[in-house]
Amino acid sequence: MSFVVAVPEALAAAASDVANIGSALSAANAAAAAGTTGLLAAGADEVSAALASLFSGHAVSYQQVAAQATALHDQFVQALTGAGGSYALTEAANVQQNLLNAINAPTQALLGRPLIGDGAVGTASSPDGQDGGLLFGNGGAGYNSAATPGMAGGNGGNAGLIGNGGTGGSGGAGAAGGAGGSGGWLYGNGGNGGIGGNAIVAGGAGGNGGAGGAAGLWGSGGSGGQGGNGLTGNDGVNPAPVTNPALNGAAGDSNIEPQTSVLIGTQGGDGTPGGAGVNGGNGGAGGDANGNPANTSIANAGAGGNGAAGGDGGANGGAGGAGGQAASAGSSVGGDGGNGGAGGTGTNGHAGGAGGAGGAGGRGGWLVGNGGNGGNGGNGAAGGNGAIGGTGGAGGVPANQGGNSALGTQPVGGDGGDGGDGGNGGTGGTGGRGGDGGSGGAGGASGWLMGNGGNGGNGGTGGSGGVGGNGGIGGDGAGGGNATSTSSIPFDAHGGNGGAGGDAGHGGTGGDGGDGGMPAPVDVAGYWPASTPTPAMAVAAVPAVPGAPMAPPAAATQAAPAPVTLTAQTAGQAATASAGTRLTAVAAPTATPA
């Protein structure tokens, strides 16, 4: 390392001498320019004119070079002067710092803060800003944690007797902003609160804004920080099918009719519903219906039982059970297939994240000062979309054919069984609810003697509700049964009609929009600072119109009123009345003058 010894006074004197030399040269060049650059010819001949032009050209070139030399000379003088000033400032700074170190040493050792000087800025390891000097100095700014998700912003440091509070740091993703530091006890403004971080997790809420710092005796309160925005909720997703789904419903009982002259088989029993699970089970198959028409002329088979609805859940709802078989011997009509079961309901969308609340504005100076403005609430996020409903079950298979005629009779081939109706598609999932907007921060109270209350922050915008899921696809209807006749006398046999396809499911309901944040009230003059002990009061009439002069207090003193309900703010700051309770009193001397 090189050590340079310089005398600032000598450098300043040298710079002055060099500047004087430059001034003298500039004056000489200006005096010579008039007689040399415009030289007249000695005669009217060509030789005289050429000589005059030659010497004049040389003079012009000299003046151009002299101008460049003057500019270089001026830069040298400027550099020399600046160097002398830098040495002088460095020498003075060293003396000042040494003097401040000597002055601050006792208070730094006893109280942990200097007597004069600004507080240090917060760091990642120590996020809160340091307090300013006890006598004079601004509080240090809190650490900005915007790059660190989930980390709250550092609080601003407090000022001492005179100075401004430090600004609160911005919060990381989803975390609150730091509170602003308090202004000087005698004079100084409160620091502004930090901004809350925006959410990064789906459906997560934004961080709250930091509260503004309170002023001291004289000064304005800091503004509250804005709340962070919430993040959109996840869409509803139907679970993927698994290897072992829920159990299927049991099949319905079959029914057999005894011998009668005319036989109509009863309907087979309905299947029981499929169990609810990750993937809904299939509805049980309907029971078979059989006619036993021995020695009868006509026998109709009963319809197959209806398939039960599939259980909810799964990538789709469980398929409806197949309808029961219907059959008959003899001259008969085949039974209809059972209806397919309805599909399961789709999964609902998730709710959107709420916006963070805005920070409260700091209280103005006790005597004179404006209250800080409350921070705006963060915006709520949109809800997630609902999932699609399950697919309806297919219609049951009808009887394969009509019964054969009895021997020697005049049989007619029976109609084939009608195909079962396809099951209705499941209802789409409901869209998620939009996140609520954050509430605006309350405006700070003004000073007792003079000042305006801070404006309350605006509430955040509520998020929009998620879109309802699409209804499931209707099940396919089964094909109609075949009809044949095995009689020796040919007769026509009519095939059964195909079953109707199921209706598509209804779309899911859209989610409700989030509520907008509540705007905060505006504080006005006349609110007692909660951090100050309540002195004896003299009752005074409160004007009906804000801003009108108060009536003079009565001579007799009274005890202080009951304390109001208070809400504590962050450490290092004065608390403010959350409900804005107004006291109908003004400070008065404890002794009544004669």
GUKEZA-333898 format. One line per 3 residues: their letters; for each residue x, y, z of C-alpha. Coordinates in steps of 0.1 Angstrom, whole numbers, always signed. Layout:
BEGIN
a) X Y Z  ... $
END
This chain:
BEGIN
msf) +0 +0 +0  +13 +35 -9  +11 +63 +15 $
vva) +7 +98 +2  +13 +129 +23  -5 +159 +9 $
vpe) -11 +194 +22  -45 +206 +11  -36 +243 +14 $
ala) -5 +239 -8  -26 +221 -35  -51 +249 -34 $
aaa) -24 +276 -38  -8 +257 -67  -41 +254 -85 $
sdv) -46 +292 -81  -12 +299 -96  -18 +277 -126 $
ani) -51 +293 -132  -34 +328 -132  -9 +315 -158 $
gsa) -37 +304 -180  -55 +337 -177  -23 +356 -187 $
lsa) -18 +334 -218  -54 +338 -228  -51 +376 -226 $
ana) -18 +376 -247  -34 +354 -274  -64 +376 -276 $
aaa) -43 +407 -280  -22 +391 -309  -52 +378 -327 $
agt) -65 +411 -340  -31 +422 -357  -21 +388 -371 $
tgl) -52 +370 -383  -64 +399 -405  -30 +410 -421 $
laa) -34 +434 -451  -14 +431 -483  +15 +456 -488 $
gad) +5 +463 -524  -20 +455 -551  +2 +429 -568 $
evs) -3 +392 -565  +29 +385 -545  +19 +409 -517 $
aal) -15 +394 -515  -1 +359 -513  +23 +368 -485 $
asl) -5 +385 -465  -27 +354 -469  +2 +331 -459 $
fsg) +10 +350 -426  -27 +354 -418  -33 +316 -422 $
hav) -4 +309 -398  -20 +332 -373  -53 +315 -375 $
syq) -37 +281 -370  -19 +294 -339  -51 +307 -324 $
qva) -67 +272 -330  -39 +254 -312  -39 +280 -284 $
aqa) -77 +274 -279  -70 +236 -275  -42 +243 -251 $
tal) -64 +266 -231  -91 +239 -228  -64 +213 -216 $
hdq) -51 +239 -192  -86 +245 -177  -91 +207 -172 $
fvq) -57 +205 -154  -67 +234 -131  -100 +217 -124 $
alt) -84 +184 -115  -58 +201 -93  -85 +221 -75 $
gag) -107 +190 -70  -78 +170 -56  -71 +197 -31 $
gsy) -107 +198 -21  -109 +160 -17  -78 +160 +5 $
alt) -94 +187 +26  -127 +169 +29  -110 +136 +38 $
eaa) -90 +153 +65  -121 +169 +79  -141 +137 +77 $
nvq) -114 +118 +96  -115 +144 +123  -153 +144 +124 $
qnl) -155 +106 +126  -129 +105 +154  -148 +132 +172 $
lna) -182 +113 +168  -166 +81 +179  -154 +98 +211 $
ina) -188 +113 +217  -208 +81 +209  -186 +57 +229 $
ptq) -203 +62 +263  -239 +59 +251  -229 +30 +227 $
all) -215 +11 +256  -243 +18 +280  -274 +19 +258 $
grp) -263 +1 +226  -270 +31 +204  -250 +62 +195 $
lig) -257 +98 +206  -254 +112 +171  -256 +94 +138 $
dga) -279 +74 +116  -289 +38 +124  -275 +10 +102 $
vgt) -296 -5 +75  -310 -40 +81  -294 -71 +66 $
ass) -304 -106 +59  -290 -119 +91  -303 -89 +111 $
pdg) -334 -76 +92  -345 -48 +115  -329 -14 +109 $
qdg) -309 +0 +138  -321 +30 +158  -307 +64 +152 $
gll) -287 +85 +176  -303 +95 +209  -298 +132 +202 $
fgn) -298 +133 +164  -301 +107 +136  -325 +88 +114 $
gga) -335 +52 +119  -321 +27 +96  -343 +11 +69 $
gyn) -355 -24 +73  -342 -52 +51  -362 -59 +19 $
saa) -370 -96 +19  -387 -97 -15  -362 -122 -28 $
tpg) -368 -146 +1  -402 -163 +1  -420 -164 +35 $
mag) -396 -140 +52  -411 -108 +67  -396 -75 +59 $
gng) -374 -59 +85  -388 -31 +107  -374 +4 +103 $
gna) -353 +18 +131  -366 +45 +154  -352 +80 +155 $
gli) -339 +97 +187  -347 +132 +197  -346 +146 +162 $
gng) -348 +126 +130  -370 +105 +108  -380 +69 +114 $
gtg) -366 +42 +90  -387 +27 +62  -400 -8 +67 $
gsg) -387 -35 +44  -408 -53 +18  -420 -88 +28 $
gag) -411 -119 +9  -437 -139 -10  -468 -143 +12 $
aag) -451 -125 +42  -459 -92 +59  -440 -60 +53 $
gag) -420 -44 +80  -433 -16 +102  -419 +19 +98 $
gsg) -398 +33 +126  -410 +61 +149  -400 +97 +142 $
gwl) -379 +118 +166  -394 +126 +201  -391 +163 +194 $
ygn) -392 +165 +156  -393 +140 +128  -416 +120 +105 $
ggn) -425 +84 +110  -412 +59 +85  -434 +43 +59 $
ggi) -445 +7 +63  -432 -20 +39  -452 -37 +12 $
ggn) -467 -71 +19  -455 -99 -4  -477 -115 -30 $
aiv) -487 -151 -25  -468 -178 -45  -487 -209 -33 $
agg) -520 -217 -51  -549 -203 -30  -524 -186 -6 $
agg) -531 -152 +10  -510 -122 +4  -489 -107 +32 $
ngg) -502 -77 +52  -486 -43 +47  -465 -29 +75 $
agg) -478 -1 +97  -465 +34 +93  -443 +48 +121 $
aag) -457 +74 +145  -443 +109 +147  -431 +125 +179 $
lwg) -441 +159 +191  -439 +175 +157  -441 +157 +124 $
sgg) -462 +135 +101  -469 +98 +106  -456 +73 +80 $
sgg) -479 +58 +55  -489 +21 +59  -477 -4 +34 $
qgg) -499 -20 +7  -511 -56 +13  -499 -83 -10 $
ngl) -522 -100 -36  -536 -135 -32  -530 -163 -57 $
tgn) -555 -182 -78  -569 -215 -63  -562 -248 -80 $
dgv) -587 -263 -103  -607 -293 -91  -591 -325 -103 $
npa) -608 -359 -102  -586 -385 -86  -569 -410 -109 $
pvt) -583 -446 -110  -567 -471 -86  -561 -508 -89 $
npa) -586 -516 -62  -617 -494 -67  -647 -494 -44 $
lng) -668 -525 -44  -695 -530 -70  -731 -531 -60 $
aag) -747 -565 -56  -769 -579 -84  -807 -579 -79 $
dsn) -826 -611 -73  -841 -630 -103  -878 -637 -104 $
iep) -896 -668 -118  -933 -670 -124  -953 -702 -118 $
qts) -974 -719 -144  -1005 -699 -153  -1026 -696 -183 $
vli) -1013 -661 -190  -980 -653 -175  -963 -619 -171 $
gtq) -929 -620 -154  -922 -594 -128  -893 -569 -130 $
ggd) -860 -580 -118  -846 -564 -86  -826 -531 -89 $
gtp) -789 -533 -83  -776 -516 -51  -755 -484 -55 $
gga) -718 -487 -60  -697 -476 -31  -681 -441 -30 $
gvn) -643 -442 -32  -613 -430 -52  -629 -446 -82 $
ggn) -667 -452 -77  -678 -488 -79  -701 -500 -106 $
gga) -738 -503 -98  -750 -538 -93  -766 -556 -123 $
ggd) -804 -558 -123  -818 -593 -116  -830 -615 -144 $
ang) -868 -619 -149  -880 -652 -163  -915 -664 -174 $
npa) -922 -701 -170  -951 -705 -193  -956 -743 -195 $
nts) -991 -751 -208  -999 -714 -213  -1009 -695 -244 $
ian) -989 -663 -239  -962 -653 -214  -944 -619 -213 $
aga) -911 -616 -195  -906 -588 -170  -882 -560 -175 $
ggn) -847 -563 -162  -838 -544 -130  -823 -509 -132 $
gaa) -786 -504 -127  -778 -483 -96  -758 -450 -98 $
ggd) -721 -452 -97  -703 -439 -66  -689 -404 -65 $
gga) -652 -398 -69  -626 -411 -92  -615 -399 -126 $
ngg) -652 -403 -135  -681 -415 -113  -685 -453 -113 $
agg) -704 -467 -142  -741 -476 -137  -748 -513 -134 $
agg) -761 -532 -165  -798 -539 -166  -809 -575 -158 $
qaa) -817 -600 -185  -853 -608 -193  -863 -641 -209 $
sag) -893 -663 -215  -901 -696 -231  -932 -701 -252 $
ssv) -950 -674 -271  -939 -643 -254  -924 -608 -255 $
ggd) -889 -602 -243  -884 -578 -214  -867 -544 -216 $
ggn) -832 -539 -204  -826 -519 -172  -816 -482 -172 $
gga) -779 -474 -167  -769 -456 -135  -760 -419 -133 $
ggt) -724 -408 -133  -707 -394 -102  -703 -357 -94 $
gtn) -670 -340 -104  -646 -325 -78  -651 -289 -67 $
gha) -625 -262 -75  -604 -248 -47  -609 -213 -32 $
gga) -587 -184 -43  -563 -167 -19  -573 -136 +1 $
gga) -555 -103 -3  -533 -90 +26  -546 -61 +47 $
gga) -531 -27 +42  -509 -13 +70  -523 +14 +93 $
ggr) -510 +49 +89  -488 +63 +116  -501 +88 +141 $
ggw) -491 +124 +135  -471 +145 +159  -487 +149 +194 $
lvg) -487 +187 +189  -486 +193 +152  -486 +169 +123 $
ngg) -506 +150 +98  -515 +113 +103  -501 +89 +78 $
ngg) -523 +74 +51  -534 +38 +55  -521 +13 +30 $
ngg) -544 -3 +3  -555 -38 +8  -543 -65 -15 $
nga) -565 -80 -42  -581 -114 -38  -574 -141 -63 $
agg) -599 -161 -85  -612 -195 -74  -603 -227 -92 $
nga) -625 -243 -118  -646 -273 -110  -639 -308 -126 $
igg) -660 -325 -152  -688 -348 -140  -686 -386 -144 $
tgg) -699 -405 -174  -733 -421 -171  -736 -460 -172 $
agg) -747 -479 -203  -782 -492 -206  -788 -529 -197 $
vpa) -789 -556 -223  -825 -568 -231  -837 -603 -236 $
nqg) -820 -618 -266  -852 -630 -283  -890 -635 -279 $
gns) -902 -669 -266  -912 -698 -289  -949 -707 -293 $
alg) -963 -738 -278  -967 -768 -300  -999 -768 -321 $
tqp) -1008 -732 -314  -1008 -702 -336  -977 -685 -323 $
vgg) -965 -650 -330  -929 -643 -326  -923 -620 -296 $
dgg) -908 -585 -298  -872 -582 -288  -866 -564 -255 $
dgg) -861 -526 -256  -826 -514 -249  -821 -498 -215 $
dgg) -818 -459 -213  -782 -447 -208  -775 -432 -174 $
ngg) -774 -394 -170  -740 -378 -169  -727 -366 -135 $
tgg) -730 -329 -124  -698 -309 -129  -679 -298 -98 $
tgg) -686 -264 -83  -661 -236 -90  -639 -224 -61 $
rgg) -648 -192 -42  -628 -161 -51  -605 -148 -24 $
dgg) -616 -118 -3  -598 -85 -9  -577 -73 +19 $
sgg) -590 -45 +42  -576 -10 +38  -553 +2 +66 $
agg) -567 +29 +90  -554 +64 +85  -533 +78 +113 $
asg) -546 +104 +138  -535 +140 +135  -518 +162 +160 $
wlm) -538 +178 +188  -531 +214 +179  -528 +213 +141 $
gng) -529 +187 +114  -551 +164 +93  -559 +128 +99 $
gng) -546 +103 +74  -568 +88 +47  -579 +52 +52 $
gng) -566 +27 +26  -588 +13 -1  -600 -23 +3 $
gtg) -587 -48 -22  -608 -62 -50  -624 -96 -43 $
gsg) -614 -124 -66  -638 -138 -92  -654 -172 -86 $
gvg) -641 -203 -104  -660 -217 -134  -682 -247 -128 $
gng) -671 -280 -143  -688 -294 -174  -715 -321 -170 $
gig) -706 -357 -176  -714 -375 -208  -747 -394 -209 $
gdg) -745 -432 -211  -751 -452 -243  -785 -468 -247 $
agg) -785 -506 -253  -795 -521 -286  -830 -537 -290 $
gna) -834 -574 -286  -838 -598 -315  -871 -617 -320 $
tst) -874 -651 -337  -901 -678 -341  -893 -715 -341 $
ssi) -929 -725 -349  -936 -748 -379  -959 -721 -392 $
pfd) -938 -690 -400  -949 -658 -384  -932 -625 -383 $
ahg) -911 -617 -353  -905 -580 -344  -871 -569 -330 $
gng) -871 -547 -299  -864 -510 -300  -830 -497 -290 $
gag) -827 -479 -257  -824 -441 -255  -790 -426 -247 $
gda) -787 -409 -213  -788 -371 -209  -756 -352 -204 $
ghg) -750 -341 -168  -756 -306 -157  -727 -281 -156 $
gtg) -713 -273 -122  -722 -240 -104  -697 -212 -107 $
gdg) -680 -202 -75  -690 -171 -55  -668 -140 -60 $
gdg) -647 -129 -31  -658 -100 -9  -641 -67 -15 $
gmp) -619 -54 +13  -634 -29 +38  -621 +6 +34 $
apv) -607 +20 +66  -621 +51 +84  -603 +84 +84 $
dva) -589 +95 +117  -592 +132 +125  -578 +156 +151 $
gyw) -588 +149 +187  -579 +113 +192  -558 +106 +222 $
pas) -524 +89 +214  -525 +56 +232  -488 +56 +239 $
tpt) -491 +87 +261  -501 +86 +297  -535 +103 +302 $
pam) -530 +135 +322  -556 +153 +342  -583 +167 +319 $
ava) -604 +198 +318  -638 +191 +302  -644 +211 +270 $
avp) -673 +212 +245  -666 +193 +213  -677 +212 +182 $
avp) -704 +195 +162  -687 +204 +129  -651 +190 +125 $
gap) -626 +218 +123  -646 +243 +143  -628 +258 +173 $
map) -634 +242 +206  -650 +261 +235  -624 +270 +263 $
paa) -621 +244 +290  -637 +249 +324  -616 +261 +352 $
atq) -621 +231 +375  -600 +201 +367  -614 +166 +367 $
aap) -600 +131 +368  -590 +116 +335  -617 +96 +317 $
apv) -617 +58 +315  -590 +44 +292  -601 +35 +257 $
tlt) -597 +1 +241  -563 +0 +223  -546 -22 +198 $
aqt) -508 -25 +201  -487 -20 +171  -453 -34 +164 $
agq) -424 -29 +188  -408 +5 +188  -440 +23 +178 $
aat) -468 +39 +197  -501 +21 +198  -532 +37 +183 $
asa) -569 +33 +192  -583 +7 +169  -619 +19 +173 $
gtr) -610 +56 +170  -625 +65 +203  -627 +103 +206 $
lta) -621 +120 +240  -642 +150 +248  -614 +167 +267 $
vaa) -583 +188 +261  -552 +191 +282  -553 +216 +310 $
pta) -529 +228 +337  -532 +210 +370  -534 +243 +389 $
tpa) -561 +269 +382  -546 +304 +378  -558 +332 +400 $
END
